[in-house]
């Protein structure tokens, strides 16, 4: 019984230190270029499937009736001269 308890304590301590060390290494490690390449590929394929999503701009607001009426009056006045 005592051997099982010691073995369990040793395994538990080993697993906790391994997990903590792995977390420290992961936080301090540089980003993997393979992961960046995979993300770039995913973005590329997303844009390929939705080509207008990246460049879509909202439509310009329509000109007001007053502006078009003023333009029409100016054009008529120029034609009369």
C-alpha positions as CSV (number, residue, x, y, z in Angstrom):
1,X,0.0,0.0,0.0
2,X,2.8,2.4,0.9
3,X,4.6,1.6,-2.4
4,X,1.4,2.4,-4.4
5,X,1.1,5.8,-2.6
6,X,4.7,6.7,-3.2
7,X,4.4,5.7,-6.9
8,X,1.2,7.7,-7.2
9,X,2.8,10.8,-5.6
10,X,5.8,10.5,-7.9
11,X,3.7,10.2,-11.0
12,X,1.5,13.1,-9.9
13,X,4.6,15.3,-9.2
14,X,6.2,14.3,-12.6
15,X,3.0,15.1,-14.5
16,X,2.6,18.5,-12.8
17,X,6.2,19.6,-13.5
18,X,6.0,18.4,-17.1
19,X,2.8,20.4,-17.6
20,X,4.2,23.5,-16.0
21,X,7.5,23.3,-18.0
22,X,5.6,22.8,-21.2
23,X,3.4,25.8,-20.5
24,X,6.5,27.9,-19.9
25,X,8.2,26.7,-23.1
26,X,5.0,27.4,-25.1
27,X,4.8,30.9,-23.7
28,X,8.4,31.7,-24.5
29,X,8.6,29.9,-27.8
30,X,8.6,31.7,-31.1
31,X,5.5,31.1,-33.3
32,X,5.8,28.1,-35.5
33,X,6.1,29.0,-39.2
34,X,4.0,26.0,-40.2
35,X,1.1,27.3,-38.1
36,X,1.4,30.7,-39.8
37,X,1.5,29.1,-43.2
38,X,-1.6,27.1,-42.4
39,X,-3.4,30.3,-41.3
40,X,-2.4,32.1,-44.5
41,X,-3.6,29.2,-46.5
42,X,-7.0,29.2,-44.7
43,X,-7.3,33.0,-45.3
44,X,-6.4,32.5,-49.0
45,X,-9.0,29.8,-49.5
46,X,-11.6,31.8,-47.6
47,X,-11.0,34.8,-49.9
48,X,-11.0,32.5,-53.0
49,X,-14.5,31.2,-52.1
50,X,-15.8,34.7,-51.3
51,X,-14.0,37.0,-53.8
52,X,-16.2,40.1,-53.3
53,X,-16.1,40.0,-49.5
54,X,-12.6,41.4,-49.2
55,X,-13.1,44.3,-51.6
56,X,-16.7,45.1,-51.1
57,X,-17.5,48.7,-50.2
58,X,-20.8,50.1,-49.1
59,X,-22.7,51.9,-51.8
60,X,-22.3,55.6,-52.0
61,X,-25.4,57.5,-50.8
62,X,-27.8,58.6,-53.5
63,X,-27.7,62.2,-54.5
64,X,-30.5,64.3,-53.1
65,X,-33.2,65.6,-55.2
66,X,-32.1,69.2,-54.5
67,X,-28.7,68.7,-56.0
68,X,-30.0,67.1,-59.1
69,X,-32.6,69.8,-59.5
70,X,-29.9,72.5,-59.2
71,X,-27.8,70.8,-61.8
72,X,-30.7,70.6,-64.1
73,X,-31.4,74.3,-63.8
74,X,-27.8,75.1,-64.4
75,X,-27.7,72.9,-67.5
76,X,-30.9,74.6,-68.9
77,X,-29.4,78.1,-68.2
78,X,-26.3,77.2,-70.1
79,X,-28.3,75.8,-73.1
80,X,-30.3,79.0,-73.3
81,X,-27.2,81.2,-73.6
